[in-house]
Structures are given as C-alpha cells and as structure tokens.
C-alpha cells in the first residue's frame, strides 16, 4: 500500500502523539523502576537478601512481563492500540499505588507481578502506533525520543522516589507515582486517534493477521532481527542489572543518603542517558541514509566506548572525593558521565530497525518479542545476577561485594556489541525482504 504520506515530514499532530507516548513510557518506567531507589529501605524493613531483592526488582517482574507483552501484542495487532495502551496505563498505575499498602515481601512481589503484566500494554502497541505516524527514515529518531521517555521516567522515579522516601518513607513514593497515570490515560483515550495500520508502508496488509507461529517464523528467519534481539538483551542485562543496584551501591560504598544518592545520580545517569538516546537516534537516521548498517554500527561502537567508564565507576575507591561548594561527593559520580553519554545509543536504532523489518500487521508482536526478550534477559537475569554475586562474596568482602556483582553484569556489553555488529551484516538484505 503506497501512501504519499510516506515521503512527507511528520505532521504536528504526529509529534503530539509522540509527546503523549513519551509521557506514557515515562510513567511506565517510573512505576517499574521505583524499586531501584527503594531497594535498600525495603530490604532492611523486610529483612531479605540481595538475591531476594534481585528477584523482586527483576526476575519476578520480567518473566510475567514477557508473556503478558506477547499476548497483548497479538491483541494490539488486531485491535485498537490507543485503547489498549490507555487500559494498561490505568491498571499498572493503580497497582503501583496499591504497592504502598503492602506489609510483607510476598505481598509486594504479587503487586509487582500485576504491574508487570499490565505494563505489557505500554511498549509494543505504542511502537506499532508510532510507525503509522513516522516513516522509515525518521523512525530511529522517533523511537529514540520515545525511549527518552523511559529515561525521563527512570529519572523521575529516582529523584522523586528517593526524595519522598527520605522524608515520608518508601510507601509514600508508590502513592505519588501511582496517581498521575489515571489522568494521562483519560487524555490519551480522548485525544489520540488510531491511524490506519501500515499507512506509511509500501506493502498491502493481509485481510487477517497471521497466526503467531507464522509471525515467529517470519521474524526469526531474519538473521539481523535475531542478532538485534540478542544484542539488546545483553545490553539490557548490563544496564538493568546495574541500574537496580546503583543507588544501593552509592549508599553502601560511598555512604550517601537515599535522597542525596538518587537526586545526584539522576544528573549523571538518566539525564545524560537521555541525551545519549536522542543522539543515537539522530545519528542513526542521518548516517543510515548513506548506509543502513550504521543503524547497527552505532549501538555496537557506543557500547564499547561506554564500557571502560562503567567498570571504573563500580571499582572507584570510596575515599576518592571532590567538592561542590561545601558538599563532599564521590569522584565515581564524575567517572560514570562518559558511560551515560554513550551507553543509551543502542535503544532507538534497535527498536526502529526491528519495527521496520516487520510488516505493519506484525509490528506489535515484533516489538513485544524485542522488548520482552531484553526485559527477560536484562530485568529478569541482570538484577538477580548482581544479587547472587553480592550475596556469595559478602562473607569475604563485606559491603564491597556489590562492586563485583555490578562489574560482572557490565561485561555483557561486549556480547551486545558483537551481536549488533553481526546484525549489520544482514540488515540491508532483511529490510529488502520485509513486506
């Protein structure tokens, strides 16, 4: 199906839709990642291990999330994506609020499992929707901006959650982050129009969406898609594994308070990662017009540039400090700045290309397979790996054990870069075959 819209710049309304989806993913990630900043006080109140907290923050969430994402994606490839996103937003926001009423580790785990299922509506349907507002040569930029919403949400969760927890306790943080989602869901449902599916593509959609096994056969038959999913999984394993424990690391090793650690880390972590995400999408769209392989070369190269600084951050001596005014801060906070500036570049190009390889009637499922896989590998296994290593080494190393948990997961960036490099070898062929 050829459309003249495919060669025109996105309309102002398309940018409005992107702004709404940016806000949705910001709340999605804020609600999902609030546990990162609250990990230490929850661990202390419920008297559980780092491994148990890794299960709570990561594995318990991710296993449910991938299956829910795939089911919701199949629904979104047939149904009204706007309404599916709005419904999911109401449910996960309500369950986030209820998390503040829990009185045991297991109650909180069950509430977070519910959040993980509902948040399956937050990514895949939105990715598919945005592809019908932004053409191929602008998708990496659009997906990078959409991804920046997640980084903004992480920053919101860290800064706001940490400040509220320091003053009013960790339960109050859940209350404050849970309420805005209901209001945004109303705005989304009333103001976002459902576009014609595949209107910016050159292929005619089938009369009915294919069976799930046919979609899997199609996507897994594209070697670049498989390598992109694996690459994203390894990057997520490193990033989400470390992200779950970064605030706890600053509190344990560098003796920062929960409020101070969360507010300052936002500036050198998520804020700069947002710049990285936008730069990655912009560069990929600009260089990809010359050679489509740049969409994969940028994620591969940027991850390797970030890695040495990520390692230095977790190994930096606790007594190495600097002054801002009268405040003494750990020098490790400066060391992580280059890692943040390069570390987020992989997300936008990866999402743009997995969506572009998939035909319009498979895009929600392709997105769910991509994000679900890297959430399962990254969120499901990353925090758990950090917790297991930290608990295993704690009898010998004490609080320093967390350093080596963070170090081990960070090395996964090398494998992620390798798979993105391999994806570049097949990308041109697979884009030519999509449709």
HUWO-V840360 format. One line per field, one symbol per residue. phi: phi as a letter, one per 40 degrees, with the letter a starting at -180 (. if undefined). psi: psi as a letter, one per 30 degrees, with the letter a starting at -180 (. if undefined). A space follows every 10 residues. Layout:
phi=???
psi=???
This chain:
phi=.cbcccbbcd cdcccccccc cdcccccdcc ccbdccccdc ccdcccfbcc cccccccbcd cccccccccc cccccccbbc cdcccccccc ccccccccdc ccbadcccdc ccccdccccc ccbdccdcdc ccbbcdcbcc cccccdcccc cccccccccc cccccccbgc cccccccccc ccccccdccc bccccccgcb bcbccccbdc cdcccccccc cccccccccc ccccccdccc ccdcbccccc cccbfccccc cccccdccbd cccccccccc cccccccccc accccbccdc ccccccddcc ccdcbcdccc babbgbccbc cdccccdccc cbcccccccc cccccccccd cbcccccccc cccccccccc bccccccccc cccddcbgcc dcdccccccc ccdccccccc cccccbcdcc cccch
psi=jkkfffgllk leeeeeeeee eeeefeeeee eegffefgee eeeeefhlle eeeeeeedee eeeeeeeeee eeeeeeffaj eeeeeeeeee efeefeefff flgleeeeee eeeeeeeeff ffdeeeeeef fgfkleggee eeeeeeefee eeeeeeeeee eeeeeeeflf eeeeeeffef eeeeeeeeef fkkjlkkgfg lglkllekkl leeeeeeeef fjeeeeeeee eeeeeeeeee eeefgeeeee eeeghlleee eeeeeeefce eeeeeeeeee eeeeeefffe jffffeeeee eeeeeeeeee eeeffkkfgj llkjcgkklk fffeefeeee fffgffeeee eeeeefekle ggeeeeeeee eeefeeeeee feeeeeeeee eefefefbff efefeeeeef ffeeeeeeee eeeeffeeee effk.
